[in-house]
Amino acid sequence: MKKKNINLESYRNWEYLKLALGFTLSTLTTPLLNSVDTAVVGNLPNPVFIGGVTLGGTIFNTIYWLFGFLRVSTSGYSAKAFGEKNKNEEITALVRPAIISVLIGMFFILFQKVILWGFSNFFDAEKEITKYLEIYFNILIWGAPFVLLNYTFLGWIMGRKEIKKCLILQLLTNITNIMLDLYFVKVLKMDVAGVAIATLVSQVLTTILSILIILRTFSVKEIFSNIDLKKILEKSEIKKVGAVNFNLVIRTLCLLITTNLFLEKAAHSGKIVLAANSILFQIQYLIAYIFDGFANASSVFSGIAIGEKNFSKLKWTLKKSINSSIVISILLSIVMIIFDESFLMFYTKNIEVIEITNQYKIWIIIFPLVVSFGLVVYGNFTGAMETKYIKKSMLQALIVFLIFYFLATEIYQNHGLWLSFLAFSLSRSVFLMRYVKRFLKKYENLLIVSEHL
């Protein structure tokens, strides 16, 4: 029995690590791509290009992150259906959010002028920055249905533990994006418009490749023959899915309020400080996406454990998530200490921007240590569809952020702004961890304690 337990532990450790690293490499391509966008325009003579792309990117982060539940919840439902080995449920987990994705994407296109007007007035940046923000937005808004479909498709593929497919999908489309970025900006001299067109082409390509990957799992005939429209449109099911997704929307709203207030305040600090904060925020995104890879692995493990009715696997996944959070946060902080100015020069050659960025680098060193639990353990809750705890912890963290935001920024300016952001990051970790015992207690009563994989 002891040998069996050791083998089980080793197998689970390897499976988790394989999933986490695969998902990390896959998800990292997104912020790396944003970093390349920033770096490409940041190495142009005028620093307003960085501000335009950053604020334009913030608009899309806002409207897309708001519907990030399309990936998160799809991954959880897909993992549960995969654990149950239920083909009909797997297809339902794909089709329902895909329909929602297209409808929401078309809504954004129809109301694009209103969206742009609202955000332009909110940021109230310098006229030249706003000009490039509008160029970036007017091109990329046409990718809305494709981006939201890509969320759904990627979440569904991730839920089935198909790491290699996720990685190939992300790498192919993002390498294409980077190459087009460099071609449009460096060769054709299209600056911000070139970056936007490259991203749009990549978004459409991702959708096409995702569909091809899905059709290698289920044929068109299988998908249509297993679509249960009655179940998809069933009131009780819609209400259940809606409750899960509503909690994730609230979570995202809290994150977006924090991010937009941060960047809005930075936008009024002048173009140099905005450029510096933009670079540090790109590094923050890279760190967050590394944690996100482990959160995705935890989500899939939790979803499958519930599908298999295996409490021991669920409990093991939570423990693994906590241990991973500690190790990764320490490693990332060490890496941030080691990186010097040569790393910042990837983003810009502007000496003044680099000097200002160095003044605030300390906050990025601390960031991994305070945010780790909030980003990784979060995956256990999403995999189990226990999103109400996520909603509660994020609302509490937002209150903490607002207190610091209105007090600290007045006294310490940009340092106060970063202090507010890190207070929010720490709070989302602390408040979420308060619900761990309650989470485990619930599933100890619901699931069969089993050692089967």
C-alpha positions in Angstrom: 0.0 0.0 0.0 2.9 2.4 0.8 4.5 1.7 -2.5 1.2 2.3 -4.3 0.8 5.7 -2.5 4.4 6.7 -3.4 3.7 5.8 -7.1 0.4 7.7 -7.0 2.1 10.8 -5.5 4.9 10.7 -8.1 2.4 10.3 -10.9 0.3 13.1 -9.7 3.3 15.4 -9.2 4.5 14.7 -12.7 1.1 15.2 -14.2 0.5 18.5 -12.3 4.0 19.8 -13.2 3.6 18.8 -16.8 0.2 20.6 -17.0 1.4 23.7 -15.1 4.5 24.2 -17.2 2.6 23.5 -20.5 -0.1 26.0 -19.5 2.5 28.5 -18.4 4.3 28.4 -21.7 1.0 28.6 -23.5 -0.5 31.5 -21.5 2.8 33.4 -21.4 2.6 34.0 -25.1 -0.2 36.5 -24.5 1.7 38.9 -22.2 4.9 38.3 -24.2 3.0 39.4 -27.3 1.8 42.6 -25.4 5.4 43.1 -24.3 6.6 42.8 -27.9 3.9 45.4 -29.0 5.2 47.7 -26.3 8.8 47.1 -27.2 8.3 47.6 -30.9 6.6 51.0 -30.4 8.8 51.8 -27.4 11.9 51.7 -29.6 10.4 54.3 -31.9 11.6 57.9 -31.3 8.3 59.3 -29.8 7.3 57.9 -26.3 3.6 58.7 -26.9 3.5 55.5 -29.0 3.9 53.5 -25.8 1.1 55.5 -24.1 -1.2 55.1 -27.1 -0.7 51.3 -27.3 -0.9 50.8 -23.5 -4.2 52.8 -23.1 -5.6 51.2 -26.2 -4.6 47.8 -24.9 -6.2 48.7 -21.6 -9.6 49.3 -23.3 -9.4 45.8 -24.8 -8.2 44.3 -21.6 -11.2 45.9 -19.9 -13.9 44.6 -22.4 -12.3 41.2 -22.8 -11.3 40.5 -19.2 -14.9 41.2 -18.3 -15.8 38.1 -20.3 -12.8 36.1 -19.2 -15.2 33.7 -17.6 -15.7 32.3 -21.1 -12.3 30.6 -20.8 -12.3 30.0 -17.0 -15.7 28.5 -16.7 -15.5 26.6 -20.0 -12.2 25.0 -18.7 -14.0 23.9 -15.5 -17.0 22.5 -17.2 -14.9 20.8 -19.9 -12.6 19.2 -17.2 -15.6 17.9 -15.2 -17.2 16.4 -18.4 -13.8 14.9 -19.3 -13.5 13.4 -15.9 -17.0 11.9 -16.3 -16.1 10.7 -19.8 -19.4 12.2 -21.0 -19.2 13.2 -24.7 -22.6 15.0 -24.7 -21.5 17.2 -21.8 -18.2 17.9 -23.4 -19.9 19.2 -26.6 -22.4 21.2 -24.5 -19.5 22.7 -22.6 -18.2 23.9 -25.9 -21.3 25.0 -27.9 -23.0 27.1 -25.2 -20.2 29.5 -24.5 -19.3 29.6 -28.2 -22.8 31.0 -29.0 -22.4 33.6 -26.2 -19.0 34.6 -27.5 -20.2 35.4 -31.0 -23.2 37.4 -29.7 -21.1 39.5 -27.3 -18.4 40.1 -29.9 -21.0 41.4 -32.4 -22.4 43.7 -29.7 -18.9 45.3 -29.2 -18.6 45.9 -32.9 -22.1 47.6 -33.1 -21.3 49.9 -30.2 -17.6 50.6 -30.9 -18.0 54.4 -31.2 -19.7 54.6 -27.8 -17.0 52.4 -26.2 -14.2 54.5 -27.6 -15.8 57.8 -26.6 -16.3 56.5 -23.0 -12.8 55.3 -22.5 -11.2 58.3 -24.3 -13.0 60.7 -21.9 -12.2 58.5 -18.9 -8.4 58.5 -19.6 -8.4 62.1 -20.7 -4.8 61.7 -21.8 -2.7 64.2 -23.9 -4.1 64.9 -27.3 -1.3 63.1 -29.2 -1.6 60.0 -27.0 -5.4 59.9 -27.6 -4.8 60.1 -31.3 -2.8 56.9 -31.3 -5.2 55.2 -28.8 -8.0 55.8 -31.4 -6.0 54.4 -34.3 -5.2 51.2 -32.3 -8.8 50.8 -31.1 -10.5 51.4 -34.5 -8.5 48.5 -36.1 -8.6 46.0 -33.2 -12.3 46.2 -32.3 -13.1 44.1 -35.4 -11.3 41.2 -33.7 -13.9 41.1 -30.8 -15.9 38.0 -31.9 -12.6 36.1 -32.6 -11.0 36.9 -29.3 -14.0 35.8 -27.3 -14.4 32.6 -29.4 -10.7 32.0 -28.7 -11.3 32.2 -25.0 -14.0 29.6 -25.3 -11.9 27.3 -27.5 -8.8 27.5 -25.4 -10.7 26.9 -22.2 -12.3 23.8 -23.7 -9.0 22.4 -25.0 -7.3 23.1 -21.6 -10.1 21.3 -19.7 -9.2 18.1 -21.6 -5.6 18.3 -20.5 -4.4 18.8 -24.1 -1.3 20.8 -23.3 0.6 20.2 -26.5 -2.3 21.5 -28.6 -2.7 24.6 -26.4 1.0 25.3 -26.7 1.2 24.8 -30.5 -1.9 26.9 -30.9 -0.6 29.8 -28.9 3.0 29.7 -30.3 2.0 29.5 -33.9 -0.4 32.5 -33.7 1.8 34.6 -31.5 5.0 34.0 -33.5 3.0 35.1 -36.6 1.9 38.2 -34.7 5.4 39.1 -33.6 6.7 38.6 -37.2 3.9 40.8 -38.6 4.6 43.4 -35.8 8.2 43.7 -36.9 7.4 43.8 -40.6 4.6 46.3 -40.4 6.4 48.7 -38.0 10.1 48.2 -38.9 9.8 47.7 -42.6 6.5 49.4 -43.6 6.9 52.1 -41.0 3.2 51.8 -39.9 3.9 52.4 -36.2 0.7 51.9 -34.0 -1.5 50.9 -36.9 1.0 48.2 -37.9 0.9 46.7 -34.3 -2.9 46.7 -34.4 -3.2 45.0 -37.8 -0.7 42.4 -36.8 -2.7 41.6 -33.7 -6.0 41.4 -35.6 -4.6 38.9 -38.2 -3.3 36.8 -35.3 -6.7 36.8 -33.6 -8.4 35.5 -36.8 -5.7 32.9 -37.3 -6.1 31.6 -33.7 -9.8 31.0 -34.3 -9.2 29.1 -37.5 -6.5 26.9 -35.9 -8.7 26.3 -32.8 -11.5 25.0 -34.9 -9.1 22.7 -36.7 -7.8 21.3 -33.4 -11.4 20.8 -32.1 -12.3 18.9 -35.3 -9.5 16.5 -34.6 -11.3 15.5 -31.3 -14.9 15.6 -32.5 -16.0 15.6 -36.2 -18.6 18.1 -37.4 -21.1 15.2 -37.5 -20.4 14.2 -33.9 -20.7 17.8 -32.7 -24.1 18.4 -34.4 -25.5 15.0 -33.5 -24.6 15.5 -29.8 -25.8 19.1 -29.5 -28.7 19.1 -27.1 -30.3 22.5 -27.7 -33.0 21.7 -25.1 -30.3 21.3 -22.4 -28.3 24.3 -23.6 -31.4 26.5 -23.4 -32.9 24.8 -20.3 -33.8 27.5 -17.8 -32.3 25.7 -14.7 -29.0 25.1 -16.6 -28.7 28.7 -17.8 -29.4 29.9 -14.3 -26.7 27.6 -12.8 -24.1 28.6 -15.4 -25.2 32.2 -15.1 -24.6 32.2 -11.4 -21.1 30.8 -11.8 -20.2 33.3 -14.6 -21.8 36.3 -12.8 -19.4 35.7 -9.8 -16.4 35.6 -12.3 -17.7 38.8 -13.9 -17.7 40.6 -10.5 -14.2 39.3 -9.9 -13.1 40.7 -13.2 -14.8 44.0 -12.6 -12.9 44.4 -9.4 -9.7 43.7 -11.3 -10.6 46.1 -14.0 -11.5 48.9 -11.6 -8.2 48.5 -10.0 -6.2 48.4 -13.3 -8.1 51.3 -14.9 -7.9 53.6 -11.9 -4.1 52.8 -11.7 -3.6 53.7 -15.4 -5.9 56.7 -15.3 -3.9 58.1 -12.5 -0.6 57.3 -14.3 -1.9 59.0 -17.5 -2.1 62.3 -15.6 1.4 62.0 -14.3 3.0 62.9 -17.7 4.1 60.8 -20.7 7.4 59.7 -19.1 5.8 58.3 -15.9 3.1 56.7 -18.0 5.7 55.0 -20.2 7.6 53.8 -17.1 4.4 52.4 -15.4 3.4 50.8 -18.8 6.7 48.9 -18.8 6.4 47.8 -15.2 2.8 46.8 -15.8 3.9 44.6 -18.8 6.4 42.9 -16.4 3.6 42.5 -13.9 1.5 40.8 -16.6 4.3 38.4 -17.3 4.5 37.4 -13.6 0.7 37.1 -13.3 0.6 34.8 -16.4 3.3 32.5 -15.0 1.1 32.0 -11.9 -1.9 31.6 -14.2 -0.3 28.5 -15.8 -0.3 26.8 -12.4 -3.8 28.1 -11.6 -5.0 26.5 -14.9 -3.4 23.2 -13.9 -5.1 23.4 -10.5 -8.4 24.2 -12.2 -8.2 21.2 -14.5 -7.1 18.8 -11.7 -10.0 20.1 -9.4 -12.5 19.8 -12.2 -11.5 16.2 -13.1 -11.4 15.3 -9.4 -15.0 16.4 -9.0 -16.0 14.6 -12.2 -14.4 11.4 -10.8 -15.8 12.1 -7.3 -12.3 11.8 -5.9 -11.9 13.9 -2.7 -8.3 12.8 -2.1 -7.2 14.2 -5.5 -9.1 17.5 -4.8 -7.4 17.9 -1.5 -4.0 17.0 -3.0 -4.5 19.6 -5.7 -5.1 22.3 -3.2 -2.0 21.4 -1.2 0.1 21.3 -4.4 -1.2 24.8 -5.4 -0.2 26.3 -2.1 3.3 24.7 -2.2 3.8 25.9 -5.8 2.7 29.4 -4.9 5.4 29.7 -2.3 8.2 28.3 -4.5 7.4 30.3 -7.6 6.9 33.6 -5.8 10.4 33.4 -4.2 12.0 32.4 -7.5 10.3 35.2 -9.4 11.3 37.8 -6.8 14.9 36.7 -7.1 14.7 37.0 -10.9 13.3 40.5 -10.6 16.2 41.5 -8.3 18.8 40.1 -10.8 17.4 41.9 -13.8 19.2 45.2 -14.5 18.8 48.0 -16.9 19.6 45.8 -19.9 16.3 44.0 -19.3 14.4 47.3 -19.4 16.1 48.2 -22.6 14.1 45.5 -24.3 11.1 47.7 -23.9 12.7 51.1 -24.6 16.0 52.8 -25.4 14.7 56.1 -23.9 17.2 56.8 -21.0 14.8 59.1 -19.2 12.1 56.4 -19.2 14.5 53.8 -18.0 15.7 56.0 -15.1 12.1 56.6 -14.0 11.3 52.9 -14.3 14.2 52.0 -12.1 12.8 54.2 -9.3 9.7 52.1 -9.1 11.3 48.6 -9.8 11.1 47.7 -6.1 7.3 47.2 -6.3 7.7 44.5 -9.1 10.2 42.7 -6.9 7.6 42.5 -4.1 4.7 41.7 -6.3 5.1 37.9 -6.7 5.4 37.4 -2.9 2.0 39.1 -2.2 -0.1 37.9 -5.1 0.9 34.3 -5.5 -1.9 32.6 -3.4 -4.6 34.8 -4.9 -3.6 33.8 -8.4 -2.8 30.1 -8.0 -5.2 28.8 -5.3 -7.9 30.7 -7.3 -7.7 27.8 -9.9 -9.0 25.3 -7.3 -12.1 27.3 -6.8 -12.8 27.8 -10.6 -12.2 24.1 -11.4 -14.9 23.2 -8.8 -17.1 26.1 -10.0 -17.1 27.5 -6.5 -16.9 31.1 -7.8 -18.8 32.8 -5.0 -15.7 32.7 -2.8 -13.7 34.3 -5.5 -16.3 37.1 -5.8 -16.3 37.8 -2.1 -12.5 37.9 -1.8 -12.1 40.2 -4.7 -14.8 42.6 -3.5 -13.0 42.8 -0.1 -9.6 43.4 -1.9 -11.1 46.2 -4.0 -12.2 48.0 -0.8 -8.7 47.8 0.5 -7.3 49.1 -2.8 -9.7 52.1 -2.8 -8.7 53.1 0.7 -5.0 53.0 -0.2 -5.7 54.7 -3.6 -7.4 57.7 -2.2 -5.0 58.1 0.8 -1.6 56.9 -0.4 -1.5 58.5 -3.8 -2.1 62.0 -2.4 0.9 61.6 -0.1 3.4 59.4 -2.1 2.3 60.1 -5.7 3.4 57.3 -8.0 4.9 55.2 -5.1 1.6 55.5 -3.4 -0.1 54.3 -6.6 2.1 51.2 -6.6 1.5 50.7 -2.9 -2.2 50.7 -3.6 -1.9 48.1 -6.3 0.2 45.8 -4.1 -2.2 46.2 -1.2 -4.9 45.0 -3.5 -2.7 42.0 -4.6 -2.0 41.0 -1.0 -5.6 41.3 0.0 -6.9 39.1 -2.8 -4.5 36.4 -1.5 -5.3 36.8 2.1 -9.1 36.9 1.7 -9.3 34.0 -0.7 -7.2 31.8 1.7 -9.8 32.4 4.4 -12.3 30.3 2.4 -10.1 27.2 1.8 -11.3 25.3 4.9 -15.0 25.9 4.0 -14.3 24.8 0.4 -12.7 21.5 1.5 -15.4 20.8 4.1 -18.1 21.1 1.5 -16.5 18.6 -0.9 -15.4 16.2 1.9 -19.2 15.6 2.3 -20.0 15.5 -1.4 -17.3 13.4 -2.9 -16.2 9.8 -2.5 -12.8 9.6 -0.8 -10.9 7.5 -3.3 -7.4 6.7 -4.4 -8.4 6.0 -8.0 -7.0 8.3 -10.7 
